[in-house]
Amino acid sequence: MGSGFSKMKKQARMMQDQFGQMRENLQKTVVTGSAGAGLVTITLDGEKSLKKIDIKPECVNPNDIEGLQDLIIAAFEDAASKAENSSSMKMPGLSF
């Protein structure tokens, strides 16, 4: 009984280490999404944490704030999709 339990503990520790490495890799992964032919660009890490937003000045129209908001959302969704695809290629069967 003792050796089987030790083996399970060792496997659990190995899985924890692998998970930690995968999480570290996700944090290092950077993806960029854009909308409006590049007027709005959003950069996320592999865990979909927002790192940067770029908005070109010609995109800013005080009379069309809703349009800018839509572009930001679309760029975020594009980047999030790329992050999801990137992480699923590295970790098949896992989703974060």
C-alpha positions as CSV (number, residue, x, y, z in Angstrom):
1,M,0.0,0.0,0.0
2,G,2.8,2.4,0.8
3,S,4.6,2.2,-2.5
4,G,1.4,2.8,-4.5
5,F,0.6,5.9,-2.4
6,S,4.1,7.2,-2.9
7,K,3.8,6.7,-6.6
8,M,0.5,8.7,-6.6
9,K,2.1,11.5,-4.6
10,K,5.0,11.6,-7.0
11,Q,2.7,11.8,-10.0
12,A,0.6,14.5,-8.4
13,R,3.8,16.5,-7.7
14,M,4.9,16.1,-11.4
15,M,1.5,17.2,-12.6
16,Q,1.7,20.3,-10.4
17,D,5.1,21.1,-11.8
18,Q,3.8,20.7,-15.3
19,F,0.8,22.9,-14.6
20,G,3.1,25.6,-13.2
21,Q,5.3,25.5,-16.3
22,M,2.2,25.7,-18.6
23,R,0.9,28.7,-16.6
24,E,4.2,30.4,-16.8
25,N,4.3,29.8,-20.6
26,L,0.8,31.3,-20.9
27,Q,1.9,34.4,-19.1
28,K,4.8,34.8,-21.5
29,T,2.6,34.3,-24.6
30,V,1.6,37.6,-26.2
31,V,-1.2,37.9,-28.8
32,T,-2.5,41.0,-30.6
33,G,-6.0,41.5,-31.9
34,S,-7.2,44.4,-34.0
35,A,-10.3,45.9,-35.5
36,G,-11.2,48.6,-38.0
37,A,-8.3,47.8,-40.3
38,G,-5.8,48.3,-37.4
39,L,-7.3,51.5,-36.0
40,V,-7.6,49.7,-32.6
41,T,-5.1,47.1,-31.4
42,I,-5.2,45.2,-28.2
43,T,-2.4,43.1,-26.7
44,L,-3.2,40.2,-24.3
45,D,-1.1,37.6,-22.6
46,G,-2.0,33.9,-22.9
47,E,-4.2,34.1,-19.9
48,K,-6.2,36.9,-21.6
49,S,-5.0,39.6,-19.3
50,L,-5.0,43.0,-21.0
51,K,-1.5,44.3,-21.5
52,K,-1.8,47.2,-24.0
53,I,-4.4,49.2,-26.1
54,D,-3.4,51.2,-29.1
55,I,-5.9,53.6,-30.6
56,K,-4.9,55.6,-33.7
57,P,-5.8,59.3,-33.5
58,E,-7.9,59.2,-36.7
59,C,-10.2,56.7,-35.0
60,V,-11.2,59.2,-32.2
61,N,-14.3,61.1,-33.2
62,P,-16.1,62.8,-30.2
63,N,-19.4,62.4,-32.1
64,D,-19.0,58.6,-32.4
65,I,-17.8,57.3,-29.1
66,E,-20.0,54.2,-29.5
67,G,-18.1,53.3,-32.7
68,L,-14.8,53.5,-30.8
69,Q,-16.2,51.4,-28.1
70,D,-17.3,48.8,-30.6
71,L,-13.8,48.7,-32.2
72,I,-12.2,48.2,-28.8
73,I,-14.6,45.3,-28.0
74,A,-14.0,43.7,-31.5
75,A,-10.2,44.0,-31.1
76,F,-10.4,42.4,-27.6
77,E,-12.5,39.5,-28.9
78,D,-10.0,39.0,-31.8
79,A,-7.0,38.9,-29.3
80,A,-8.9,36.7,-26.9
81,S,-9.7,34.2,-29.7
82,K,-6.0,34.2,-30.7
83,A,-5.0,33.6,-27.0
84,E,-7.5,30.8,-26.7
85,N,-6.2,29.1,-29.9
86,S,-2.6,29.6,-28.8
87,S,-3.2,28.0,-25.4
88,S,-5.3,25.2,-26.7
89,M,-2.5,24.2,-29.1
90,K,-0.1,24.0,-26.2
91,M,-2.5,22.2,-23.8
92,P,-5.0,20.1,-25.7
93,G,-8.1,19.3,-23.7
94,L,-7.5,22.1,-21.2
95,S,-9.3,25.4,-21.1
96,F,-8.6,28.5,-19.0
